Amino acid sequence: MTDKKADLAGPGIGTYEEIERVLPTDYTSLLNKKVTQKAIYEVKHYISKNLCKELNLMMVEVPLIVDTESGVNDMLDRDGSRTPVSFHIKNDYEKNPVDAQVVQAATKWKRVALKQFDMKPGEGLCTDMRAVRKDYFLDHDHSAYVDQWDWEKTITAKDKNLEYLKDTVRKIWKVLKGAETFAQEMFPALKNSKYPNLPDELVFLHAEEILEMYPDLPRKQRETAILQQYPAIFIIGIGWTLDDGYPHEMRAADYDDWVTETKSGKGRVTHGINGDILVWNHVTKRRHELSSMGIRVDAETLRIQLEMTGQLDLLSTPYHSGIINNELPLSIGGGIGQSRTLMQILRKAHLGEVSVTVWPKKLKDICAAKNIFVLE
C-alpha cells in the first residue's frame, strides 16, 4: 500500500534513469522545427475558437499573479506538497505593500471572474492561462511552466449532475478530436500508421469501477492498464476516498465537487461530479492526461469537503466566504493542457518540443541522445 499512497500526489516520483529507459529509442519528429512552430499556433487557434463555440465561452484576460490574501490561488491538491512561488511587493516604501503569489492554475479566479463579467447561466469564459508549478519532477510531460485553456461556465442547480458533466466532456472531446483532424489536413505528415488517431468517443468510467478492476495496482498503473483496453477515457470521481482507503488522486477540497453521490453504469453508489480526460500516447507508449475538470462545490459541499480535509479555516478568505454566502455563481470548469494536447496531436515525445521552459542538463542530454529536439 506504500506505493498507492506515494502515487496520489506530491512533487513527482521518478528518476532520470527511469526517464532514459521510457523515452522512445526510435523517435523522429514528423514535423521539422520550423513547421512545428506553425502547427502549434494553427492548432491553438483552432482549439480556442471551437472550445468557445461548443461551450458558449468568451476569451478573457487572466492573471499571472494574485494577492495571497484573496485565497484564489490553486493549491492543486490537499496535502500541501505543491506550494506557489510567493514574493513581497514593497510598494510605496512599505506603506502599501502587497504579498503576491504566481498562480498555479486559475481554477478559483475564474469563478470570481464569472461574477465580475456578469456571466449568466449557460455563459462562460476561457483563458490562455500561464502558471508556474515549481514542485513538479521535470520529466517528458511535466514542466515547471504550465499553459492551459482554463475555462469556466455559469450553471444552475439543475445542471449539477453527472449527465451534464458528461455532455460537457463530450463537447470538449469533439473539439480535441476535431483539432487532430484539422492538424492532419493542414500538415499531412502527421498522418502516420505508427501513431493511431484518437478514438471518436471517450469511455466514461468511475474511479471506483477502475479500482474494482485492478484492486492491487496504484493509480498510475491502473490508468495504464485501463488505457490498453480503452485508449481514451474520462475518469469520474477524483478526490473521494475509494474502497482501498485512498482517493484515485489527491484533489483540492475547494473547487471540484467530489462528494456528491452518483451512480455508476452498473448502478452502484459512487461519488463525485468531476474527472480527468486521459489518452494513450502512441509516441511515448504511456498514459497521457489532457484535461481535469468538474462541477464546482456549492456552499454545502464546500463545507463538507473542507471539514473532511481539516481545512475549515479557509472559510475566512474572500473566495471561500463568497461560495458559502452564495455570492459566487455555481459553475463547471476545467483546464486543458495546451502543451500536453499539442504533444499528443503533433506526435511529439517531449513537452519541450512544443513549449519553452527550463529543463535540467541531465534531461536535455537524454533527449539529445534520443533525437528529441528540446526548445530553449
C-alpha positions in Angstrom: 0.0 0.0 0.0 3.0 2.3 0.3 3.1 2.6 -3.5 -0.6 3.6 -3.6 0.0 6.4 -1.1 3.1 7.7 -2.9 1.2 7.7 -6.2 -1.5 10.1 -5.1 0.2 13.5 -5.5 3.3 15.4 -4.5 6.4 16.8 -6.1 6.8 13.9 -8.5 8.1 10.4 -8.4 10.8 9.2 -10.8 14.4 9.3 -11.7 16.3 10.4 -14.8 17.5 6.8 -15.2 13.8 5.8 -15.5 13.1 8.6 -17.9 16.0 7.4 -20.1 14.5 4.0 -20.2 11.0 5.0 -21.1 11.6 7.7 -23.8 11.5 6.2 -27.3 14.7 4.9 -28.8 13.5 5.1 -32.5 12.0 8.6 -32.5 12.0 11.0 -35.4 9.7 14.1 -35.3 7.1 14.0 -38.1 7.4 17.8 -38.4 10.7 19.8 -38.6 11.4 22.6 -36.1 10.0 25.4 -38.2 6.9 23.6 -39.3 6.2 22.6 -35.7 6.0 26.2 -34.7 3.5 26.9 -37.5 1.5 23.9 -36.4 1.5 24.9 -32.8 -0.2 28.2 -33.5 -2.7 26.8 -36.0 -3.9 24.1 -33.6 -4.0 26.5 -30.6 -6.2 28.9 -32.6 -8.5 26.1 -33.7 -9.0 24.8 -30.2 -9.5 28.3 -28.7 -12.1 29.2 -31.3 -14.0 25.9 -31.2 -13.9 25.5 -27.5 -15.6 28.9 -27.1 -18.1 27.9 -29.8 -19.0 24.5 -28.3 -19.3 25.7 -24.7 -20.6 29.2 -25.3 -17.5 30.9 -23.8 -15.7 34.1 -24.5 -11.9 34.7 -24.2 -10.9 36.9 -21.3 -7.6 38.1 -19.7 -6.3 36.0 -16.8 -3.8 37.0 -14.0 -0.3 35.6 -13.7 0.0 36.8 -10.1 -2.7 37.1 -7.4 -2.9 38.6 -3.9 -2.1 36.0 -1.3 -4.9 37.1 0.9 -7.6 36.6 -1.8 -7.5 32.8 -1.4 -7.9 32.3 -5.2 -4.7 30.6 -6.0 -5.0 26.9 -6.8 -3.3 24.6 -4.3 -3.6 21.7 -6.7 -4.1 19.1 -4.0 -4.7 19.0 -0.3 -1.5 17.6 1.2 0.5 20.8 1.0 3.2 19.3 -1.3 2.8 21.8 -4.1 3.2 25.4 -3.0 3.1 28.5 -5.1 6.0 30.9 -5.8 5.5 33.8 -3.4 7.0 37.2 -3.2 6.6 40.6 -1.4 6.0 43.8 -3.3 7.3 46.6 -1.1 5.2 49.3 -2.9 5.2 52.9 -1.7 8.2 52.3 0.6 6.3 49.6 2.5 3.4 51.9 3.3 1.1 49.9 1.0 2.8 46.6 0.4 1.3 43.5 -1.3 2.1 39.9 -0.7 1.6 38.1 -4.0 1.8 34.6 -5.5 2.4 33.3 -9.0 -0.7 31.3 -10.0 -0.5 27.5 -10.1 -3.8 27.5 -12.1 -6.7 29.9 -12.4 -9.3 27.4 -11.1 -10.7 29.7 -8.4 -10.0 33.0 -10.0 -12.3 32.0 -12.9 -15.3 31.6 -10.7 -14.8 35.0 -9.3 -14.4 36.3 -12.8 -17.8 34.8 -13.8 -19.3 37.3 -11.3 -17.0 40.1 -12.4 -18.1 39.7 -16.0 -21.8 39.0 -15.1 -21.9 35.7 -16.9 -25.5 34.3 -17.0 -26.3 30.6 -16.7 -25.1 28.9 -19.9 -22.4 31.6 -20.5 -18.7 31.3 -19.6 -15.2 32.4 -20.1 -12.0 30.9 -21.5 -8.4 31.9 -20.8 -5.0 31.5 -22.2 -3.5 30.7 -18.8 0.1 30.6 -17.8 1.3 29.3 -14.5 4.4 28.1 -12.5 4.4 24.8 -10.6 7.8 24.6 -9.0 7.3 21.3 -7.2 6.9 19.1 -10.3 9.5 16.5 -11.1 10.6 17.6 -14.6 10.2 14.7 -17.0 8.8 14.2 -20.5 5.3 15.5 -19.8 5.7 17.6 -16.6 7.3 21.1 -16.5 7.5 23.9 -14.1 5.8 26.1 -16.8 2.2 25.3 -17.3 -0.1 26.5 -20.1 -3.8 25.7 -20.3 -7.1 26.6 -21.8 -8.6 27.4 -18.4 -12.4 27.7 -18.8 -15.4 28.2 -16.5 -19.1 28.4 -17.2 -22.1 29.5 -15.0 -24.7 26.8 -14.4 -27.9 26.4 -12.4 -28.6 23.9 -9.6 -30.5 21.6 -12.0 -27.3 21.2 -14.0 -25.4 19.8 -11.0 -25.5 16.2 -12.2 -23.4 13.6 -13.9 -25.2 13.7 -17.2 -24.5 17.5 -17.5 -20.8 16.8 -16.8 -20.7 14.0 -19.4 -22.4 16.2 -22.0 -19.8 18.9 -21.4 -16.9 16.4 -21.6 -18.2 15.1 -25.0 -18.2 18.7 -26.4 -14.6 19.1 -25.3 -13.7 15.8 -26.8 -15.3 16.9 -30.1 -13.0 19.9 -30.2 -9.9 17.9 -29.4 -10.7 15.2 -31.9 -11.5 17.9 -34.5 -8.2 19.6 -33.8 -6.4 16.3 -34.6 -8.2 16.1 -37.9 -7.6 19.8 -38.7 -3.9 19.4 -37.9 -3.5 16.4 -40.2 -5.3 18.1 -43.1 -3.0 21.1 -42.8 0.1 19.1 -42.1 -0.3 15.7 -43.9 3.0 14.4 -42.5 1.1 13.9 -39.2 -0.9 11.0 -40.8 1.2 8.1 -39.8 0.1 4.5 -39.3 2.7 4.2 -36.5 0.6 6.6 -34.4 -3.2 5.8 -34.4 -5.6 8.7 -34.2 -7.7 9.4 -31.1 -10.9 7.4 -31.0 -14.2 9.1 -32.0 -15.7 8.7 -28.5 -14.5 8.7 -24.9 -15.2 5.9 -22.5 -16.6 7.1 -19.1 -15.5 5.1 -16.1 -15.7 5.9 -12.4 -12.6 5.8 -10.4 -14.3 3.2 -8.1 -15.0 1.0 -11.1 -11.4 1.1 -12.2 -10.2 0.2 -8.7 -12.6 -2.8 -8.7 -11.0 -3.9 -12.0 -7.4 -3.5 -10.7 -7.6 -3.6 -6.9 -3.9 -4.2 -6.3 -2.4 -1.6 -8.6 -1.6 2.0 -7.6 -3.3 4.8 -9.5 -0.9 5.3 -12.4 -0.6 1.6 -13.1 -4.4 1.3 -13.0 -4.7 4.1 -15.6 -2.0 2.5 -17.7 -3.9 -0.9 -17.6 -7.3 0.5 -18.5 -5.9 2.6 -21.4 -4.7 -0.6 -23.0 -8.4 -1.6 -23.3 -9.8 1.9 -23.9 -7.3 4.4 -25.4 -9.3 7.4 -24.4 -11.2 7.6 -21.1 -12.8 10.1 -18.7 -12.3 9.0 -15.1 -15.1 10.2 -12.9 -14.9 11.0 -9.2 -11.4 12.0 -8.4 -10.9 13.1 -4.8 -13.3 10.8 -3.0 -11.8 8.1 -0.8 -12.2 4.7 -2.6 -12.6 1.2 -1.1 -8.9 0.7 -0.6 -8.7 3.8 1.7 -7.2 6.2 -0.8 -8.6 8.6 -3.4 -7.8 7.9 -7.0 -5.7 11.0 -6.9 -5.5 13.9 -4.5 -7.8 16.8 -5.3 -8.1 20.2 -3.6 -11.2 20.5 -1.4 -12.4 23.9 -2.5 -13.1 23.7 -6.3 -14.3 20.4 -7.7 -17.2 18.6 -6.1 -16.0 15.1 -5.3 -18.5 14.2 -2.6 -21.9 14.3 -4.3 -23.5 10.9 -4.7 -23.9 9.5 -8.2 -24.4 6.0 -9.7 -22.0 4.1 -11.9 -23.1 2.4 -15.1 -23.7 -0.7 -13.1 -26.0 1.1 -10.7 -23.6 1.1 -7.7 -23.4 4.2 -5.5 -20.4 6.3 -6.4 -19.2 9.9 -5.6 -18.1 12.9 -7.4 -19.1 15.1 -10.4 -15.6 15.8 -11.7 -12.9 13.9 -13.5 -9.9 13.7 -15.9 -9.5 13.0 -19.7 -6.7 10.6 -20.3 -5.5 9.1 -23.5 -2.8 6.6 -24.6 0.2 8.3 -26.2 1.4 6.1 -29.0 4.7 8.0 -29.2 5.8 7.6 -25.6 3.7 4.5 -25.1 2.5 5.9 -21.8 -0.7 7.3 -20.2 -1.2 10.9 -21.1 -3.5 13.3 -19.2 -5.1 16.1 -21.3 -7.7 17.7 -19.0 -9.0 18.0 -15.5 -12.5 19.4 -14.9 -15.6 19.2 -12.8 -18.8 20.8 -11.5 -17.7 23.1 -8.7 -18.6 23.0 -5.0 -21.6 24.8 -3.6 -21.9 26.1 -0.1 -22.9 22.7 1.3 -20.3 20.6 -0.5 -17.5 23.1 0.1 -18.1 22.9 3.9 -18.3 19.1 3.8 -15.0 18.8 1.8 -13.2 21.4 4.0 -14.3 19.6 7.1 -13.2 16.2 5.7 -9.8 17.6 4.9 -9.4 19.6 8.1 -9.3 23.0 6.3 -12.3 24.8 7.7 -10.0 27.8 8.5 -10.1 28.6 4.8 -13.7 29.8 5.1 -12.3 33.2 6.2 -10.9 34.0 2.8 -12.9 36.2 0.3 -13.2 33.3 -2.2 -14.4 30.7 0.2 -16.8 33.0 2.0 -18.2 34.1 -1.4 -19.2 30.5 -2.0 -20.6 30.0 1.5 -22.7 33.1 1.2 -23.9 32.3 -2.3 -22.2 35.4 -3.7 -20.3 33.5 -6.4 -22.2 31.6 -9.1 -22.4 27.8 -9.3 -20.2 26.7 -12.1 -18.5 24.0 -14.1 -15.0 24.4 -15.3 -11.6 22.9 -16.0 -8.2 23.2 -17.6 -7.0 21.6 -20.9 -3.2 21.4 -21.0 -2.0 23.2 -24.1 1.4 21.7 -24.4 0.1 18.3 -23.4 -2.5 18.5 -26.1 -0.1 19.7 -28.7 2.3 17.0 -27.8 -0.4 14.4 -28.5 -1.8 15.9 -31.7 1.7 16.8 -33.2 3.1 13.3 -32.3 5.9 14.6 -30.0 7.9 12.7 -27.5 8.5 15.6 -25.1 6.8 18.7 -23.8 10.0 20.6 -24.6 9.3 20.2 -28.3 6.2 22.4 -28.1 6.9 24.8 -25.2 9.9 26.8 -24.0 10.8 26.4 -20.3 13.7 25.3 -18.1 15.0 21.7 -18.1 18.0 20.2 -16.2 21.0 19.5 -18.3 20.6 15.8 -17.5 17.2 15.7 -19.2 18.4 17.7 -22.2 21.3 15.4 -22.7 19.0 12.3 -22.6 16.7 13.9 -25.2 19.6 14.9 -27.5 20.8 11.3 -27.4 17.3 10.1 -28.4 16.9 12.6 -31.3 14.4 14.7 -29.3 14.8 18.5 -30.0 14.0 20.5 -26.9 13.3 24.2 -27.3 15.5 26.7 -25.5 
